[in-house]
Amino acid sequence: MSEAKIASGLSRRMFMTASVSAVAAMPLVNSSKSADQPTSAKPAGPRDLSAVSMRINKQPYNLALDNRTSLLDALRDHVGLTGTKKGCDHGQCGACTVLVDGKRVLSCLSFAIMNQGREITTVEGLVSTDGELHPVQQAFVDHDAFQCGYCTPGQIMSAIGCINEGHAGSEDDIREYMSGNLCRCAAYPNIVAAIVQARDEIRRA
């Protein structure tokens, strides 16, 4: 029916007209906040910086860093040592490996402020003042233990740590204790051979 009646006896057209008129008559809501309404929290501004002092490649550095800055980002973005590579940034590839007080550390998982007063060694700090390569670096060259080279700094730093820790006794040990360093180019046999050569040379020194 075009004019079907609802329970109150009004026609559908009259009901719809009355509803629209009632909505139109309602006062508009003021979008501006009244003075007595609580104000929302202000967006967080830049955090205060912390003074971080550390020795990097035997040189003292005094840095002002956000507490959230990783050691990796401090080295690359604040010190300018880009030899340490950012791979997965989740501690799964080993490309960012550095030595902290002589021990292997994944720098993407370590906050810079946690390394206050410590000795950091990156791949840039391995070459001697007269330009002579570290035995591990030379062994990587001798055995062609890299292809694209992106993972190589982390591989070299981890290899030094592996030897220093006494975990390079056999090729199987080397594979086990270097397993956290991934090489997309699959140069693993050459890497193992390079570590064996460097291990023997370091032992003779």
C-alpha positions as CSV (number, residue, x, y, z in Angstrom):
1,M,0.0,0.0,0.0
2,S,1.3,3.4,-0.8
3,E,-0.1,5.0,2.4
4,A,0.2,2.0,4.8
5,K,-0.7,2.9,8.3
6,I,1.6,2.3,11.3
7,A,0.3,1.3,14.8
8,S,-0.2,5.0,15.8
9,G,-2.5,5.7,12.9
10,L,0.0,8.0,11.1
11,S,0.8,7.3,7.5
12,R,4.4,6.2,6.6
13,R,4.9,9.5,4.8
14,M,3.9,11.5,7.8
15,F,6.1,9.4,10.1
16,M,9.2,9.9,7.9
17,T,8.5,13.6,7.6
18,A,8.2,14.1,11.3
19,S,11.5,12.1,11.9
20,V,13.5,14.1,9.5
21,S,12.1,17.4,10.9
22,A,13.0,16.3,14.5
23,V,16.6,15.5,13.5
24,A,17.0,18.8,11.6
25,A,15.8,20.6,14.7
26,M,18.5,19.1,17.0
27,P,21.3,21.6,17.9
28,L,24.6,21.0,16.1
29,V,27.3,19.6,18.3
30,N,30.2,22.1,18.9
31,S,33.3,20.4,17.6
32,S,35.5,22.6,19.6
33,K,36.4,21.4,23.1
34,S,34.9,23.3,26.1
35,A,37.3,24.7,28.7
36,D,36.2,22.2,31.3
37,Q,37.0,19.2,29.1
38,P,40.3,17.4,29.8
39,T,42.9,18.0,27.1
40,S,44.4,15.0,25.4
41,A,48.1,14.2,26.1
42,K,50.6,16.1,23.9
43,P,52.5,14.0,21.4
44,A,55.8,12.9,22.8
45,G,58.7,15.1,21.9
46,P,62.3,14.2,21.4
47,R,63.6,12.2,24.3
48,D,66.5,13.4,26.4
49,L,69.9,12.3,25.1
50,S,72.3,10.4,27.3
51,A,76.1,10.8,27.3
52,V,77.8,7.6,26.2
53,S,81.5,7.2,26.3
54,M,83.2,4.2,24.7
55,R,86.5,3.3,23.0
56,I,86.0,2.3,19.3
57,N,89.0,0.9,17.5
58,K,91.2,2.2,20.3
59,Q,89.9,5.7,19.9
60,P,87.8,7.4,22.6
61,Y,84.3,8.6,21.6
62,N,81.9,10.7,23.6
63,L,78.4,10.6,22.1
64,A,75.0,12.1,22.9
65,L,72.5,9.4,22.1
66,D,68.9,8.5,22.5
67,N,68.7,5.6,25.0
68,R,67.0,3.5,22.2
69,T,69.9,3.8,19.9
70,S,71.4,0.4,19.0
71,L,75.2,-0.1,19.0
72,L,74.9,-0.8,15.3
73,D,73.2,2.6,14.6
74,A,75.6,4.4,16.8
75,L,78.6,3.0,14.9
76,R,77.1,3.6,11.4
77,D,75.1,6.8,11.9
78,H,76.9,8.7,14.7
79,V,80.5,7.6,14.3
80,G,80.5,7.0,10.6
81,L,82.0,3.4,10.7
82,T,79.8,1.8,8.0
83,G,81.9,-1.4,7.7
84,T,79.6,-3.0,10.2
85,K,76.6,-4.0,8.1
86,K,72.9,-3.8,8.8
87,G,71.4,-7.0,7.5
88,C,68.2,-8.4,9.1
89,D,68.4,-5.9,12.1
90,H,66.9,-8.8,14.2
91,G,70.0,-10.7,15.3
92,Q,69.5,-13.5,12.8
93,C,72.1,-13.0,10.1
94,G,75.3,-11.9,11.9
95,A,76.2,-9.2,9.4
96,C,76.5,-6.6,12.3
97,T,78.9,-8.7,14.5
98,V,81.5,-6.6,16.3
99,L,83.8,-7.4,19.2
100,V,83.0,-5.9,22.6
101,D,85.9,-6.3,25.1
102,G,87.1,-9.1,22.7
103,K,83.8,-11.0,22.6
104,R,81.4,-11.4,19.7
105,V,78.3,-9.2,20.0
106,L,75.4,-8.7,17.5
107,S,75.4,-4.9,17.5
108,C,71.8,-4.6,16.3
109,L,70.6,-6.3,19.5
110,S,72.8,-4.2,21.9
111,F,71.9,-0.7,23.0
112,A,74.8,1.7,22.7
113,I,74.2,2.9,26.3
114,M,74.8,-0.7,27.5
115,N,78.4,-0.4,26.2
116,Q,79.4,2.5,28.3
117,G,83.2,2.4,28.9
118,R,83.7,-0.7,26.8
119,E,86.2,-1.4,24.1
120,I,84.5,-1.9,20.7
121,T,86.3,-3.3,17.7
122,T,84.9,-3.1,14.2
123,V,86.3,-4.4,10.9
124,E,87.8,-0.9,10.3
125,G,90.0,-1.4,13.4
126,L,91.7,-4.6,12.3
127,V,94.2,-3.2,9.8
128,S,97.4,-2.2,11.4
129,T,98.9,1.3,11.2
130,D,101.3,0.1,8.5
131,G,98.4,-1.3,6.4
132,E,99.0,-5.0,7.1
133,L,95.8,-7.0,7.2
134,H,94.7,-9.0,10.1
135,P,95.5,-12.8,9.6
136,V,91.7,-13.5,9.3
137,Q,91.3,-10.8,6.7
138,Q,94.3,-12.1,4.7
139,A,93.0,-15.7,4.9
140,F,89.6,-14.5,3.5
141,V,91.5,-13.0,0.6
142,D,93.7,-16.1,0.1
143,H,90.7,-18.5,0.1
144,D,88.3,-16.2,-1.8
145,A,85.9,-16.6,1.2
146,F,83.4,-14.0,-0.1
147,Q,81.4,-13.1,-3.2
148,C,79.2,-10.1,-2.8
149,G,81.0,-9.2,0.3
150,Y,78.1,-7.8,2.3
151,C,78.3,-10.4,5.1
152,T,82.1,-10.4,5.1
153,P,82.8,-7.9,7.8
154,G,80.5,-9.8,10.2
155,Q,82.0,-13.1,9.1
156,I,85.6,-11.8,9.8
157,M,84.7,-10.4,13.2
158,S,82.9,-13.5,14.2
159,A,85.8,-15.6,12.9
160,I,88.2,-13.7,15.1
161,G,85.9,-14.2,18.1
162,C,85.6,-17.9,17.3
163,I,89.3,-18.3,17.3
164,N,89.9,-16.2,20.4
165,E,87.2,-18.2,22.3
166,G,88.9,-21.5,21.4
167,H,86.0,-22.8,19.3
168,A,88.1,-23.3,16.1
169,G,89.6,-26.7,17.1
170,S,88.1,-28.5,14.1
171,E,86.2,-27.8,11.0
172,D,83.0,-29.1,12.6
173,D,83.6,-26.8,15.5
174,I,84.1,-23.8,13.2
175,R,80.8,-24.7,11.3
176,E,79.0,-24.9,14.6
177,Y,80.3,-21.7,16.2
178,M,80.0,-19.7,12.9
179,S,76.5,-20.9,12.2
180,G,75.0,-17.6,13.3
181,N,76.7,-15.8,10.4
182,L,74.7,-16.3,7.2
183,C,76.2,-16.0,3.7
184,R,73.6,-15.7,0.9
185,C,76.3,-16.5,-1.7
186,A,77.1,-19.8,0.1
187,A,80.8,-19.4,0.4
188,Y,80.8,-21.5,3.5
189,P,83.6,-24.0,2.5
190,N,85.9,-21.2,1.7
191,I,85.1,-19.4,5.0
192,V,85.9,-22.5,7.0
193,A,89.2,-23.0,5.1
194,A,90.1,-19.3,5.7
195,I,89.4,-19.7,9.4
196,V,91.6,-22.8,9.6
197,Q,94.5,-20.9,8.0
198,A,94.1,-17.9,10.2
199,R,93.8,-20.1,13.3
200,D,97.1,-21.8,12.5
201,E,98.8,-18.6,11.8
202,I,97.6,-16.9,15.0
203,R,98.7,-20.0,17.0
204,R,102.2,-19.7,15.5
205,A,102.5,-16.0,16.2
